[in-house]
C-alpha cells in the first residue's frame, strides 16, 4: 500500500482500496476568513455545537486587516462564532497565511487526516499527512460530526532526480511537473513525490511542491517525511520523533502510474497566462515586460524565498517602472527576515513590504492589477482575472526570477544578474 492508502485504512478501520467510498474521522478542520462564514451559515442549520473546538482552526489571512465593509462583516461573523463555540485555542488573526501558520503552530503531524475549506490545504502533505481541500458545506458537516467521506484516490508516483542549481528552486520542479502532465493530469489522484531530490529537500521546498498539487487536479500531494521534516514537527509539537506516526509506502506499493522527472538541466520555469500548465523555460520568454513583481503567498513567502530574493537585490535598486511587493508568509518569518537584514535590503532596493497574508494572490487585498498590467509572482495561480482586472496577466516563477525581473522591468533569468 502507498502512504495515502495506509493513512485512510487506519482511519477507516480496514484495508481500503482505490475507488472505495469511506467515512472516516478527521484530525483537524481548517478554514479562514473567506470560507468560514458560508460554513457557519450551513452549520447553524444542522446543529448548535461543534464536535471538538480544539480540532478546529480558523485563521484570518485573506483580507487582513479588513479592507472593505464586506470583509469586516465576514470577520465579525467569524469572531461571534468562535466565541460562541469556544474555538479560541486555534483562532489566529494577523499571524499569517493559514498554510504556513498551521504547521508553525504544531497542528499537523504525519499520519493525520486534515481537511480545510481552501484548495491549497494539500500543503500539509509535505508533513506526511493526508490533507485536502473541501467546500464550505462539507466543512460544516465536519464541524458538526467530526467525520467526512472520501473516495479513496488512485496514486501517481512522481520520482524526481537531479540536483537543484543555484538559479532554480522547488517551485521550478512543481511547475515543470504541472507543465508536463497538465492541469487535469492528476485529477482526484494522490500525487506522491519521491526520489533522491525529494529525499534531500527541506521543509519549505516540500511545502511548495505539495501546495501546488491541486494545480494538476490532485486530491492530495504527499511525501514520506525525511529527517528535516521529522525534526521540524517534533520541535513544533514538543514530541520526540519516536512519538510521531511516520507512514511510508511499501516497496511493492501499487500506483496507477509512475512518472520520472530529471531536473539536472532544468532552467527557471515560468507559468504564462492564463493557465498554470502553460509552462515555458525562461529562455523562451525572457525580455517580456512586467509592471509588478510579487514575492509571497502560501507557496513561496517563506524564509528561503526571501533569502534568495535578498541575495539578488542587496545593494541594488529596482527599476523605476516596477512595483515590488513582498509579503512574508507569517509573522514568524517576518521577524526572522528583519533579524537577518532581508527587510532592510528590500526597503533599500525600493520594495513595498506588506503584512503577512494572502492579499494580492487572489486579487483581494493590496497589489490588485488594472487593465493591461502584468505581474511576475511567486503565487500559485495565474487564471484570467486572478489578481485583478480580467485583462491583466500573471506569470508564475520562483523568487529569484521575481527579484531579478524587479531590477530590469522585464522577465529576467537570475543568472544574468
Secondary structure, 3 states (H helix, E strand, C coil): CCHHHHHHHHHHCCCCCCCCEEEEECCEEEEECCCHHHHHHHHHHHCCCCCCHHHEEEEECCCCCCCCHHHHHHHHHHHHHHHHHCCCCCEEECCECHHHHHHHCCCCCCCCEEEECCHHHHHHHHHCCEEEECCHHHHHHHHHHCEEEEECCEEEEEEEECCCCCCCCHHHHHHHHHHHHCCCCCCCEEEEEECHHHHHCCHHHHHHHHHHHHHHCCCEEECCCCHHHHHHHHHHHCCCHHHCCCCCCCCCCCCCEEEEEECCCCCCEEECCCCCCCEEEHHHCCCCECCEEEECHHHHCCHHHHHHHHHHHCCCCCCCCCEEEEECCEHHHHHHHHHCCHHHHHHHHCCEEECCCCHHHHCCCCCCECCCCEEEECCCCCCCCCCECCCCEEEECCHHHHHHHHHHCECCCHHHC
